[in-house]
């Protein structure tokens, strides 16, 4: 009987506290989640003016590409496809790289499916002002015989303009830097 007198108040107190308990607040988004959401705002078609350093005949300065960015996999991935304007859509003969951005746990990740036959993986960090997302090399699958992508920076200018800076390591381990100045394509003619 004594045990029942002690158990009953404890049980009633527990039930009443449970009835008034507030639901847990959702966790604040991490820097990686905020950066990924910002990158998703780039979804659409873009015209890119490309310049390279050092200048190379096989990696044209002043060329234009179309970059298509789309959210896929129910919002869990972002895919970037690049194709040089004026070249046939034939990835077996012309460069047509593909890049995937995604979250892995608390990390913002980038995997670049390169025409050089490899897949470098990079981890992203957002700048304190949120205007730049920088991806640094982690590891690579595939051959590096023809070189590989090592570093990428996305810079947000406004809703219709951003830049991308890609650093490619040549076979002699010297960097080639490609600067993409991208403007959103807003009409059906692609201009």
Secondary structure, 3 states (H helix, E strand, C coil): CHHHHHHHHHHHHHHHHHHHCCCCCCCCCCHHHHHHHHHHCCCEEEEEEEEEECCECCECCCEEEEEEEEEEHHHCEEEEEEEECCCCCCCCCCCCCEEEEEEECCEEEEEEECCCCEEEEEEEEECCCCCEEEEEEEEEEECCCCCEEEEEEEEEEECCEEEEEEEEECCCCCEEEEEEEEEECCCCCCC
